[in-house]
Amino acid sequence: MTIRNALVTGATGMLGSHIVDGLVGSGVEVIATDLAPPEKGYAWEAPASAVTYAPGDIRDKDLIGDLVARADVVVHVAAVLSKAQGDPPGPIMEVNIAATHALFEAAARTGTKVVFASSGSVYGPNRDAVDGTPAPAFVEDDPSYDLGFYALSKHVNELHAEAFGRLEGLSWVALRCSAMFGSRLRMGLTTRWLLSVLDDVEAGRTPRVDGDPNGGLDWIHVADAAECFVRAVTRDVPNGPINVSTGVATRLEDACRAVLAAAGYPQDIEWTGAHRPDGRFSSARYYSSERAGEVLGFRPATDVSIGMDAFVAWRNAMKGA
Ligand SMILES: NC(=O)c1ccc[n+]([C@@H]2O[C@H](COP(=O)([O-])OP(=O)(O)OC[C@H]3O[C@@H](n4cnc5c(N)ncnc54)[C@H](O)[C@@H]3O)[C@@H](O)[C@H]2O)c1
């Protein structure tokens, strides 16, 4: 089937706005919806002629039913994310679980494929490193364990999609994203340090991070992640989950150093959390990118410093704006 247009939820967020740009770049028109209006420096750059903005709350079933019916495919990335202070259970239940369920229902009714943002958090807690070496990468067939309300909501989304696929013929792909960074980043849970170390230096302070420098994460550039969504939209992909990841664990310290280096700041970082001083992995959560390679033909940039220049350039432009 030729995809002429796609509905993108969460379209004014970091990932959603990059997906809008990627889809339009591939010749797909976009119906973009979000609760928050497009904001200068955070919005898509695609020409207005290719994007119809339909503001609204995905909890509004009538709105979502109407928008889904107008689309050839749905890309669903609107969600309530974990905050540094924890997961807000009520909004997560309403937005991530109930509204997503209603969206699946509407898509099953109209026979519309859904590509949605799941999360590497469905794999559960970090795996402990052994002798400083990260444990093996998670693969899609590993059992899922839940960390909190947010991870649970993503796991439940996948189970609901599976049931809609089996019982109602829904076509679905869950893209399990790892830790994303890049332009249009806001202060998120795991990635906020990339912004805060730059803020510290520019305020004349030693960059201070209350995290574990040896904790390994799978850092993926948001443009790479968005490319996976575009490929999942435009290709025939079997129902199921696919990791959107690099397959490489990078220590938090190395990620923070990469962003400081890209900004031209040689500063040391003060680590205020408990950690071993040996610079070896204490834990790691990273995800095999093999399935994404096989199914989507996707090859991620695996060096965390790739993409940092663009990230810093965007942030500088934002500060100067
Ligand atoms: N950022 C990461 O590192 C990461 C990692 C794994 C998975 N994810 C997933 O990727 C997706 C996008 O994340 P992001 O980093 O771009 O976050 P983001 O906060 O930048 O974007 C989320 C968007 O959803 C919108 N939204 C929230 N509630 C809504 C509602 N009720 N109605 C309409 N819109 C609503 C927000 O306004 C926001 O624009 C999410 O589903 C998230 O769970 C993100």
Ligand as a Chemical Component Dictionary entry (heavy atoms), coordinates in Angstrom:
data_LIG
# 
_chem_comp.id                   LIG 
_chem_comp.type                 NON-POLYMER 
_chem_comp.pdbx_formal_charge   0 
_chem_comp.three_letter_code    LIG 
# 
loop_
_chem_comp_atom.comp_id 
_chem_comp_atom.atom_id 
_chem_comp_atom.alt_atom_id 
_chem_comp_atom.type_symbol 
_chem_comp_atom.charge 
_chem_comp_atom.model_Cartn_x 
_chem_comp_atom.model_Cartn_y 
_chem_comp_atom.model_Cartn_z 
_chem_comp_atom.pdbx_ordinal 
LIG N1  N1  N 0  13.266 10.389 25.492 1  
LIG C1  C1  C 0  13.704 9.140  25.660 2  
LIG O1  O1  O 0  14.888 8.910  25.984 3  
LIG C2  C2  C 0  12.746 7.983  25.435 4  
LIG C3  C3  C 0  13.215 6.668  25.636 5  
LIG C4  C4  C 0  12.346 5.608  25.400 6  
LIG C5  C5  C 0  11.048 5.832  24.943 7  
LIG N2  N2  N 1  10.621 7.116  24.761 8  
LIG C6  C6  C 0  9.243  7.328  24.254 9  
LIG O2  O2  O 0  9.304  8.103  23.072 10 
LIG C7  C7  C 0  8.134  8.927  22.969 11 
LIG C8  C8  C 0  8.522  10.377 22.741 12 
LIG O3  O3  O 0  9.335  10.824 23.802 13 
LIG P1  P1  P 0  10.034 12.246 23.785 14 
LIG O4  O4  O 0  11.358 12.098 24.421 15 
LIG O5  O5  O -1 9.908  12.843 22.442 16 
LIG O6  O6  O 0  9.118  13.040 24.840 17 
LIG P2  P2  P 0  8.485  14.474 24.750 18 
LIG O7  O7  O 0  7.982  14.787 26.131 19 
LIG O8  O8  O 0  9.414  15.425 24.099 20 
LIG O9  O9  O 0  7.228  14.242 23.798 21 
LIG C9  C9  C 0  6.013  13.678 24.253 22 
LIG C10 C10 C 0  4.869  14.503 23.679 23 
LIG O10 O10 O 0  3.626  13.914 24.076 24 
LIG C11 C11 C 0  2.712  14.980 24.295 25 
LIG N3  N3  N 0  1.604  14.560 25.148 26 
LIG C12 C12 C 0  1.671  14.153 26.439 27 
LIG N4  N4  N 0  0.429  13.912 26.893 28 
LIG C13 C13 C 0  -0.428 14.163 25.866 29 
LIG C14 C14 C 0  -1.844 14.104 25.718 30 
LIG N5  N5  N 0  -2.638 13.753 26.734 31 
LIG N6  N6  N 0  -2.383 14.431 24.523 32 
LIG C15 C15 C 0  -1.588 14.839 23.488 33 
LIG N7  N7  N 0  -0.250 14.910 23.565 34 
LIG C16 C16 C 0  0.320  14.581 24.750 35 
LIG C17 C17 C 0  3.569  16.061 24.978 36 
LIG O11 O11 O 0  2.952  17.344 24.899 37 
LIG C18 C18 C 0  4.878  15.958 24.219 38 
LIG O12 O12 O 0  4.936  16.878 23.147 39 
LIG C19 C19 C 0  7.327  8.671  24.237 40 
LIG O13 O13 O 0  6.322  7.719  23.964 41 
LIG C20 C20 C 0  8.360  8.111  25.195 42 
LIG O14 O14 O 0  7.756  7.298  26.179 43 
LIG C21 C21 C 0  11.435 8.207  24.993 44 
# 
loop_
_chem_comp_bond.comp_id 
_chem_comp_bond.atom_id_1 
_chem_comp_bond.atom_id_2 
_chem_comp_bond.value_order 
_chem_comp_bond.pdbx_ordinal 
LIG N1  C1  SING 1  
LIG C1  O1  DOUB 2  
LIG C1  C2  SING 3  
LIG C2  C3  SING 4  
LIG C2  C21 DOUB 5  
LIG C3  C4  DOUB 6  
LIG C4  C5  SING 7  
LIG C5  N2  DOUB 8  
LIG N2  C6  SING 9  
LIG N2  C21 SING 10 
LIG C6  O2  SING 11 
LIG C6  C20 SING 12 
LIG O2  C7  SING 13 
LIG C7  C8  SING 14 
LIG C7  C19 SING 15 
LIG C8  O3  SING 16 
LIG O3  P1  SING 17 
LIG P1  O4  DOUB 18 
LIG P1  O5  SING 19 
LIG P1  O6  SING 20 
LIG O6  P2  SING 21 
LIG P2  O7  DOUB 22 
LIG P2  O8  SING 23 
LIG P2  O9  SING 24 
LIG O9  C9  SING 25 
LIG C9  C10 SING 26 
LIG C10 O10 SING 27 
LIG C10 C18 SING 28 
LIG O10 C11 SING 29 
LIG C11 N3  SING 30 
LIG C11 C17 SING 31 
LIG N3  C12 SING 32 
LIG N3  C16 SING 33 
LIG C12 N4  DOUB 34 
LIG N4  C13 SING 35 
LIG C13 C14 SING 36 
LIG C13 C16 DOUB 37 
LIG C14 N5  SING 38 
LIG C14 N6  DOUB 39 
LIG N6  C15 SING 40 
LIG C15 N7  DOUB 41 
LIG N7  C16 SING 42 
LIG C17 O11 SING 43 
LIG C17 C18 SING 44 
LIG C18 O12 SING 45 
LIG C19 O13 SING 46 
LIG C19 C20 SING 47 
LIG C20 O14 SING 48 
# 
